[in-house]
Amino acid sequence: MPDIDPDTRTQLEAAAFRTLVAHLRQRTDVQNIDLMNLAGFCRNCLSNWYQDAAAERGIDLSKPEAREIVYGMPYDEWKRLHQTEATPEQAAAFAAKAPAHD
């Protein structure tokens, strides 16, 4: 692995995060439950991690604000426009893994 200074590493990680968020904004066909069942995290997890990182730096960021950063719009609007009802199979797979998720 190349020797990367901490500032450059942070910049690279931030760029990768921005690319991931942009990708997820484009892939509205991929439901959060699909992400949770396959990868163990979803858009809500990303927004929670973002909120946690802000809090660690003394920045007061609400859950709705953090979700808007990840979703690119208010969460309720995203759900209205893009979220579909989970299939029984998706719900069963989700329940079987018993993730801590809200």
C-alpha positions as CSV (number, residue, x, y, z in Angstrom):
1,M,0.0,0.0,0.0
2,P,1.4,3.4,-0.8
3,D,2.4,5.8,1.9
4,I,-0.4,8.3,2.1
5,D,-0.3,11.3,4.4
6,P,-3.3,11.7,6.8
7,D,-4.7,14.8,5.0
8,T,-4.6,13.1,1.6
9,R,-6.1,9.9,3.1
10,T,-9.0,12.0,4.5
11,Q,-9.5,13.7,1.2
12,L,-9.6,10.3,-0.6
13,E,-12.0,8.8,1.9
14,A,-14.3,11.9,1.6
15,A,-14.2,11.6,-2.2
16,A,-15.1,7.9,-2.0
17,F,-18.0,8.7,0.4
18,R,-19.3,11.4,-1.9
19,T,-19.2,9.0,-4.8
20,L,-21.0,6.4,-2.8
21,V,-23.7,8.8,-1.8
22,A,-24.1,10.1,-5.4
23,H,-24.3,6.5,-6.6
24,L,-27.0,5.6,-4.1
25,R,-29.0,8.8,-5.0
26,Q,-29.0,7.6,-8.7
27,R,-29.9,4.0,-7.8
28,T,-33.3,4.8,-6.3
29,D,-34.4,1.3,-7.6
30,V,-32.2,-0.3,-4.9
31,Q,-34.3,-0.3,-1.7
32,N,-32.8,0.1,1.8
33,I,-34.0,-3.3,2.7
34,D,-32.1,-4.8,-0.2
35,L,-29.0,-3.0,1.0
36,M,-29.5,-4.2,4.6
37,N,-30.1,-7.8,3.6
38,L,-27.1,-7.9,1.3
39,A,-24.6,-5.6,2.9
40,G,-25.8,-5.0,6.4
41,F,-26.1,-1.2,6.0
42,C,-28.3,1.2,4.1
43,R,-28.8,4.9,3.4
44,N,-30.1,5.4,6.9
45,C,-27.0,3.8,8.4
46,L,-24.8,6.2,6.3
47,S,-26.8,9.2,7.6
48,N,-26.5,7.9,11.2
49,W,-22.8,7.5,10.8
50,Y,-22.6,11.0,9.3
51,Q,-24.6,12.4,12.3
52,D,-22.3,10.6,14.7
53,A,-19.2,12.0,13.0
54,A,-20.7,15.5,13.2
55,A,-21.5,15.0,16.9
56,E,-17.9,13.9,17.6
57,R,-16.8,17.2,16.2
58,G,-19.3,19.2,18.3
59,I,-21.7,19.8,15.3
60,D,-25.4,19.6,16.1
61,L,-26.9,17.8,13.2
62,S,-30.4,16.3,13.5
63,K,-31.4,13.0,12.1
64,P,-33.6,14.6,9.4
65,E,-30.7,16.9,8.4
66,A,-28.3,14.0,8.2
67,R,-30.7,12.0,6.1
68,E,-31.3,14.9,3.7
69,I,-27.5,15.0,3.2
70,V,-27.4,11.4,2.2
71,Y,-30.7,11.2,0.3
72,G,-30.4,14.6,-1.4
73,M,-33.9,15.5,-0.3
74,P,-36.1,15.2,2.8
75,Y,-36.4,11.5,3.8
76,D,-40.2,11.6,3.7
77,E,-40.1,12.9,0.1
78,W,-37.6,10.2,-0.9
79,K,-39.9,7.5,0.7
80,R,-42.9,8.9,-1.2
81,L,-41.1,9.0,-4.5
82,H,-38.9,5.9,-4.4
83,Q,-39.7,3.5,-1.5
84,T,-41.7,0.4,-2.3
85,E,-43.4,-2.0,0.1
86,A,-41.1,-4.8,1.2
87,T,-41.9,-8.2,-0.2
88,P,-42.6,-11.0,2.4
89,E,-39.2,-12.5,1.4
90,Q,-37.3,-9.3,2.0
91,A,-39.0,-8.8,5.3
92,A,-38.3,-12.3,6.4
93,A,-34.6,-12.0,5.4
94,F,-34.4,-8.7,7.3
95,A,-36.0,-10.1,10.4
96,A,-33.8,-13.2,10.4
97,K,-30.7,-11.0,10.6
98,A,-32.1,-9.0,13.4
99,P,-30.1,-5.9,12.7
100,A,-30.1,-2.9,14.9
101,H,-31.6,-0.4,12.5
102,D,-34.2,2.4,12.4
